[in-house]
Amino acid sequence: MGRPFKDISEQHFGRLTAIDRAYSDERGAIYWLCVCDCGKDTVVSRTNLERGHVRSCGCLQKETSYNSEMQSEDLRGYSFGYLKVMERCGTLNGNAVWTCECTCGTLKEVRAVNLKNGTTISCGCVDKENKLKHGKTHTRVYKVWLNMRQRCLNPNNKNYDRYGGRGITICDRWQIFENFLKDMGNPLPKHSLDRIDNNGNYEPSNCRWTTADVQSYNKGY
């Protein structure tokens, strides 16, 4: 006799949300189609969900492994943008923190993850210089560039889970606003930034200015 059916649809188990019953195996175990917070689908048995044996599509384990690697990796002497790593100075929220010297001479404490993913490339002097140099601080295209960076690089951004949280990155060239502006130009009034491949990264070959209607067909965020 099979196990009694229990509806767990829309219930959350770690990063997984149960969507619909998928199938039952020969032993009567019931498997559910789940969607992970990172956007990927996976099929998990109800038992493993309820007992907490499976809490993500696998992304949680990868992040844990990545953070562990970050903790043990020696970054001394390496340069990231305008920053040269001097010595480790502590840990913040489980991430190694390193003291870095900027090319302007300023010392700055930076998390290892922010060094390696390009979130922090200077003590802040480069951003100030760029704002003064390009004169586009209050323009729409500059705000689009800032929002793109926030979605991909800032875990506290409300849209991070749909972008940076699921692996969407920004190419090295577009870490500098002037390069983004040169490649993309200014958008028309009703156009916004769209990735042609919704699972692809922000880079010249995968981005365009287009209308909201076109984006809806493309299932972009």
Protein Blocks (a to p, Z undefined) as FASTA:
>chain_A
ZZddddfehiaehjaccfbdfbdcfkopacdddddfkopacdddfklmmnopagbfhlmm
mmmmmmmmmmmpcfehiaehjaccfbdcbdeehiacdddddfkopacdddfklmmnomag
ceolmmmmmmmmnopmmpmklmmmmmmmmmmmmmkbmklmmmmmnopacdfklmpmklmm
mmnopadfkbccddfblmbccdfklgccddfklmmmnopZZ
